[in-house]
Structure formats: C-alpha cells, structure tokens
Amino acid sequence: MQRERSKQLYEEAVQFFPGGVNSPVRAFRSVGGTPLFIKKGKGAKIWDADGNEFIDYCASWGPLILGHANEKVLNSVQATMQNGTSFGAPTELENELARLIISNNPYIQKIRFVSSGTEAVMSAIRLARGYTGKTKILKFEGCYHGHSDALLVKAGSGLVTFGNSSSAGVPESVVSDTIVVSLHNKEAVQKAFEQFGKEIACVIIEPVPANNGLLLQDKEYLQFLRDITKQHNSVLIFDEVISGFRLGFTGAAGHYGIAPDIITYGKIIGGGFPVGAYGASKEIMACISPDGAVYQAGTLSGNPVAMAAGIAQLSECLKPGFYEQLETKTKKLVSGIEKAFKHPSIPFKIFSIGSIFWIAFSSDEKIQSAEAIDADSMKYFRQLHATLLEQGVYLGPSGYEVGFMGEAHTDADIEATIAAFAKAFEQLN
Ligand SMILES: *Cc1c(COP(=O)(O)O)cnc(C)c1O
C-alpha cells in the first residue's frame, strides 16, 4: 500500500501544527508511523490522500452513526446553508432539534446547545456548582470529559485523592477541588462522601466509559452513584457525549433506566458538525442565564447548519429498529472476530455494548477500571492496527479507543473486516 501523499502532507502539517495535528490522538503516536490524511468518505468507507480505501470504524470518533456523507444529512445542510450560516439570533431549527430530543427522552426537560462536548461538560459542572452552591467535584480515573482545566486530572496514590493535574498549564489550585477515584469502586466513593459529603457539588461519570478502553460498569454501581448523590444533595452528571444517541436514543440513562440530574451530549447530536449540549430538569436548567445566575454563552451556539445536520441524523436514529440493527451487526462482527482469533499464547477479548466495541489483549473476563488495563498489551494493538490498515480496515489509532458500528456498514463490510482481522491475527507475535 502506497502512503506517499499522506506522508508528504504530514511533513507539511508538522510545519503548521504541533505534532502535525489539531487533536493529539490523530498523530498516530501510540501506534507508530504517520497519520493517514483522509480525502473523502462515503457510507462506511473512507479514502486517504493516496486513494487507498478503508472500512472505517472510527466514524470521526463516534459522531457519524449514519456513516460518511449521508444523503439526508447533506441535503439538509445544503438547503439550510443557502439561507445563511449563522445569525447570532434564534432560529426555528434550534426549537426543532430540541423538540426532537426532549419529546423522545424522558430524562431531560430543557436543553442548552453549545459547540463541543468539552464545552457541554464544562458548563454542566458550572451548573452543578451553581445549583448546589457547593464546590468539589468527583470524577473517575479512566473517564474522559473533554479538556477543560478542572477535569484534566489523574488519580494520586490512595483510595480517594485530589487530582494531580494531568496537563502542564493546569495549576494545582484549579484541580484542588476535583476528587478522583477508581471506577467500579464503591468504597472509594463512600469514603469521599464521608470526608467531603457536604462539599461535593457533583459526581460526573461516563455511564459507559468508552474513552480509555470500554470499562463497562454494572448497573448496580450506577444505581449506587444515583443513591449516594441523592442522599448528599449532590448532583449526578452522566457524560453521554459518546453514549448519547448511540446506546439507543435515550443513551445510557435509558439503557440502564437510571435518571441522572444533568446529561451532557456531543458527537452524534451534531450529525458531524460541532455541537454539544447539556440538559436537565426545568428546575435545574432555571439556574442558567438569562433565567438564572450561572453564566454560559456561545457565538455559534445553536448554529443553524449544525442544527440541520443534527435534526437529519437524529430523525434517522428514531426510526423503528435502527438501534436493533446496529447491535445485531455489532454482535456479528464481534463474534466473527472472536472466532478468528486462534493464537495459542496471546490473550484476547473483545468487549461490546450496543454498537460500541473494544479490543483488549487480556485474559480478564471483565475490565471495569483503568488500572485493570495492561499497558504492555498495547504492543499487540500496534501490530494489529498496522496490519489492519494494510488490509483496508481503519480503527482509531490507539488501543485505548473503541470502535463504532454505523448504519452504513453492510454484511459484506463486516465479512471483509473479519477476514482482515483473521489475517492480522496470524501476524501477531
Ligand atoms: C469526546 C468526549 C468529550 C469531549 O468532546 P469534544 O467535542 O471532543 O470536546 C467529553 N466527554 C466524553 C465522554 C467524550 O467522549
């Protein structure tokens, strides 16, 4: 496979951007080599700058649940654009997307659109603090909530620790109110509430943690978080930037039947455009300006072109059987890959939920916390990733990232993917 053009473009990009990219994981640092520059996408396929074709399971990191260049999304975007692209004044399209979401989702009564998942989470934290009048926040090691300062933290050594900032440029004073504990650990959360109960404004979790492997939590654990936050008048935030509209239209809240206080959305909600959102009950949302005292604003918030894309995409998601067929295809892919793995000495597991899957070179039956991932096993993912590219299958370039099945993947794509995995597995060593 020739990748000359991508290499040239990358060398050029390095002159312009730190690491040659505008978001770090794109740089291929954890799999080695240089990134593919993508020229075009259609349905489940993407083509790089050298004209190589790939079956894509990255889906722009999740948003493209209908696949690339979906006709309905494109038509709607093109029609909307003809009338202008931004007004900084309300449009009917915002109402339409909000109605579509709220009337099909019992977990939120009001919503605010923003322009990214990061912004949604940052605003949700501010809302939780404004609503409760408390300051501390509790997050879990292994959950990603975007790159806002207070959430760029890693756990220290201990059951309950205040965050150590995980990025230069984030002062300790900014993360000193962020408590970090392990996922799937009740005792740590109980301890944190014993010590700081009165001060904890919110607990934030990805109910389906999918940014550091796929660390599926038990329903009972999420219910425990619901109960303990309620007892302490603390807010429970589900960060559903990945799981929202992915695990069914009502996301993880609907999947588990657990009602958080605030939900954040992103990715799928914008149909491939930059949209995020946060939603809650009328009572909680009344704290947001201009109704309430929690300030939050955005020049391009509720952008009409992005709203049109979101409406087109979410309307498809609402069609009967949409999520069932995604799950059926995912199961087919997962079981095919499992059957294709025959290596005598390398451990292998593939975890999945709905249309999300994650490959782990591990012999553990369950992996439910960040600490349970074996960093050394990533050497196998690096080999797998490289061989799959040669075979025309594109996965996100890190073994900590999940894959996404979309509406556009056909049975033939799935069979070709399984065959590519079988070949790639033979070359593992
Ligand atoms: C992607 C993601 C974010 C950040 O969203 P951006 O649009 O990249 O800012 C936040 N939380 C979760 C769970 C995510 O998956």
The ligand as a Tripos MOL2 file, in Angstrom:
@<TRIPOS>MOLECULE
LIG
   15    15     1     0     0
SMALL
NO_CHARGES

@<TRIPOS>ATOM
      1 C1        -15.4820   13.2510   23.1210 C.3       1 LIG1
      2 C2        -15.8770   13.4100   24.5430 C.ar      1 LIG1
      3 C3        -15.8370   14.6480   25.2110 C.ar      1 LIG1
      4 C4        -15.2670   15.8830   24.5790 C.3       1 LIG1
      5 O1        -15.9840   16.2760   23.4560 O.3       1 LIG1
      6 P1        -15.2740   17.2400   22.3780 P.3       1 LIG1
      7 O2        -16.3600   17.5010   21.3890 O.co2     1 LIG1
      8 O3        -14.1190   16.4780   21.8420 O.co2     1 LIG1
      9 O4        -14.8580   18.4640   23.1070 O.co2     1 LIG1
     10 C5        -16.3240   14.7180   26.5040 C.ar      1 LIG1
     11 N1        -16.8190   13.6260   27.1120 N.ar      1 LIG1
     12 C6        -16.8740   12.4350   26.5140 C.ar      1 LIG1
     13 C7        -17.4630   11.2770   27.2340 C.3       1 LIG1
     14 C8        -16.3810   12.2740   25.2200 C.ar      1 LIG1
     15 O5        -16.4020   11.0790   24.6460 O.3       1 LIG1
@<TRIPOS>BOND
     1     1     2 1
     2     2     3 ar
     3     2    14 ar
     4     3     4 1
     5     3    10 ar
     6     4     5 1
     7     5     6 1
     8     6     7 2
     9     6     8 1
    10     6     9 1
    11    10    11 ar
    12    11    12 ar
    13    12    13 1
    14    12    14 ar
    15    14    15 1
@<TRIPOS>SUBSTRUCTURE
     1 LIG1         1 GROUP 0 **** ****
